[in-house]
Amino acid sequence: MAEETVFTKIITGKIPSKLLYHDDLVSAFRDISPKAPVHILIVPNKPIPSVNDVAPEDEPAIGRMFSVARKLAADEGIAADGYRLIVNVGKNGGQEVPHLHMHLLGGQVMGALGFRGNGE
C-alpha cells in the first residue's frame, strides 16, 4: 500500500475537513492555500502516488474526477465563465503531495501559464 498522505488522512477523517464531494471513488475539498477564488482539490480515495502509477483498474476513479470537476464548477458558479484543471506529476511538474490530485481553479481570469525553459 502507498504511504499515508495528508489527503488520505482527510478522506478518512483523521484530519478534519469539509468535504465538498465524497463517494466510493473520489473526494473533493478546498485547497488550504488557494491560488484563485475557487481552488478545490479532487482526489481518488485510493492512494495513487501520481499519474505515473495509474493502472487500468483506476480508470473509473480518474473518469469520476472529471465528472466531479464539472459538477463542482457548476456548484461554485464558475462553469459558464470557465475554469482550469491541473494535474501535476512529479517534482519537476510541481507535485507536492504523493497522492494523485486534480486542482480545480476558477472565479477569475486565469491567464497564461508561466513556463520556464526555452521560451516556446
N, C-alpha and C positions, 0 to 999 in steps of 0.2 A: 504494500500500500504506500502511496505517496505520503510525504511528510505532512503533518497537520499545519495548515496555514491560518492566517488571520481570517481569511474568507471561510474556511471550513468551520472555524470557531463561531463566526457569525451565523452561518447556515444552521449549525447545530444548537445555537442558543447559548453557547459558552461565553460569548461576548454579546451583550445586549445591543440590539439594533432594530430599527423599524424596517421590516421587510416590506417593500413595495409590491413584491410579487414572490410567490413561492408555490411550487408544485413538486411532483416527484422527480423532475429532471433539472430544473433551474431555479435560481433565486435572484432577486434584484434588490438593491439598496443604494442609498445615496453615498457618493464619494465623500470621505471626511475632509478632503482638501479640494473642493470643486474648482474647476478651471473655466466654468461657464455657469450661467444662472441655473441651468438644468445639467447636472452631471450625475448620472446613475451608472452603477456597475451591474452588469448581468453576468452571472457565473453559473457554470454547470455544478450541480450538487456533488457529482463525482469529482474528486480532486485530480484533475488532469493538469500536469505541470505547465504545458504550453501547447501551442498548435502542433509543434513537432511530435507531440505524444498522442495526438488524436488517432483513435483506431476506428475501423469501420463500425463497431458496435456503439460508438459515441455519436454517430450521425444524427440520431433523433434529438439528442440534447443540443447539438450545435444548431440544428434547424430551429429548435424551440427558442434558442437565444434570439434569433432574428424575429420570430413571431412576437416574442415578449417585447423586444425593442420597438416594434411597430405599435403594440398596444400601449406601452408606456409613453411613447412620443405623443400619441393621441390623448392619453390621460393628462399629460402635462401641458397640452395645448400648443405643442411645437411642430406637430406633423405637417400642417399646411405650409408653414414658412420654411421648413427644412431643418435638418439636424445632421450630426456627424456620428458615425460609428467607427470606433478604433479598436483594433486588437494588436497589442504589442507582443513581439516574440523575442525572447532572449535579452541579454544585456545590451547589445548594440541596438536592439529595437525598442529599448526603453521599458521593458517589462521589469517591474519591481517586486511583484509577488509571484512566486512559482505556483500559481493556480490560474489556469486559463480564465480570462475575463474580457468582456467587451465593455468599452466605455460608450455611453450614450450621452452626447453633448449637444446642447441647443439653448434656445432662448436669446440668442444674439447672432449677429453675422459672424460666422466662424473664420472667414478669410482663408488665405492660402496657408498651407503647412510650410513651416520653415525647415528646410533640409540643409544639412552641411555636406560639403563634398565638392564635386566638380562644377557645381552651378547649373546643372541640367535640370 
